[in-house]
Amino acid sequence: MTNKSEIESLIYLLEDPDPEVQTGVKNRLNELGEHAVPLLDQYKSESVHDSERQSINEIIHKITYGALLEDFSALVESGIQGRRSLEEALFVLARFGNPTLRVSEYKQKLDDMARQIGGDIAYTPSLNEKMRILLHFIFRELRFRGDSKNYHNSENAFLDRVIDRRKGLPIMLSVVVMMLARRLNLPFYGVNMPIHFMLIYQTHKQNILIDPFDGGTIVTYDQCYYFLKKNGIEPRAEHLERAETSDILTRCIRNLMHSYAKNGYERKVTDLKQLLSIAEMQK
């Protein structure tokens, strides 16, 4: 029977300089499976060395990936339709980067953010003013922003890390807005524009485009068409239409694949390709 002392001894041996010892330790930890994860996670959180934390995270990922794959497949099979199911899928995807993620804590963080601004939203009759209040709250008060300095960092593409760091890719900043908007019953949705993901605020009177990477700035359709032409893309009407939630999910996975490929993590790219193929089955 597995005991705590064995796992602690194995964790200690992870620092052994002999590659054969390290390989044997990793194989044994993989055999122990889920029983080893809590102590591995604790040791990871206490480690001061980035390389050591990365090594432990890789072991945890290998142990837990099967459960992630099963949960992700079940979600996709039930249908990624609407902002709520998108949130569920993106939190499962976040476990790819943080295998011991406590999803309930992050849902609570989103609930708390929505609660902070909920009164102001509720007592404002104008739909456009509600939009401005939420954007000001997210991008000015909470200071969510685009990460232009380290754009391809995988942390910019995981929902939990974007919530913690308050910076990320355009699509993940959009997701944060959409998730708070869902809680506040506001019509913010994604726009799957090539190169640069956007937000749209849809009312019965108008559609308003918003750039989440530029602090929630309102932009015109002409500005977006100019941006596309400048980047060698012939604009089409569908480029600025409301995105299907399934398309948002697949784009999030592709962003992660690009990030990991750029940084040489081919094994992670392979696993993400498997998740992408599952996500695309729904489309």
Stockholm file with secondary structure:
# STOCKHOLM 1.0

chainA/1-283         MTNKSEIESLIYLLEDPDPEVQTGVKNRLNELGEHAVPLLDQYKSESVHDSERQSINEIIHKITYGALLEDFSALVESGIQGRRSLEEALFVLARFGNPTLRVSEYKQKLDDMARQIGGDIAYTPSLNEKMRILLHFIFRELRFRGDSKNYHNSENAFLDRVIDRRKGLPIMLSVVVMMLARRLNLPFYGVNMPIHFMLIYQTHKQNILIDPFDGGTIVTYDQCYYFLKKNGIEPRAEHLERAETSDILTRCIRNLMHSYAKNGYERKVTDLKQLLSIAEMQK
#=GR chainA/1-283 SS CCCHHHHHHHHHHTTCSCHHHHHHHHHHHHHHGGGGHHHHHHHHHHCCCHHHHHHHHHHHHHHHHHHHHHHHHHHHHHCCCSHHHHHHHHHHHHTTTCTTCCHHHHHHHHHHHHHHHHHHHHTCCCHHHHHHHHHHIIIIISCCEECCTTTTCGGGGCHHHHHHHSEECHHHHHHHHHHHHHHHTCCEEEECCSSSCEEEEECSSCEEEEEGGGTSEEECHHHHHHHHHHTTCCCCGGGGSBCCHHHHHHHHHHHHHHHHHHTTCHHHHHHHHHHHHHHHTTC
#=GC SS_cons         CCCHHHHHHHHHHTTCSCHHHHHHHHHHHHHHGGGGHHHHHHHHHHCCCHHHHHHHHHHHHHHHHHHHHHHHHHHHHHCCCSHHHHHHHHHHHHTTTCTTCCHHHHHHHHHHHHHHHHHHHHTCCCHHHHHHHHHHIIIIISCCEECCTTTTCGGGGCHHHHHHHSEECHHHHHHHHHHHHHHHTCCEEEECCSSSCEEEEECSSCEEEEEGGGTSEEECHHHHHHHHHHTTCCCCGGGGSBCCHHHHHHHHHHHHHHHHHHTTCHHHHHHHHHHHHHHHTTC
//
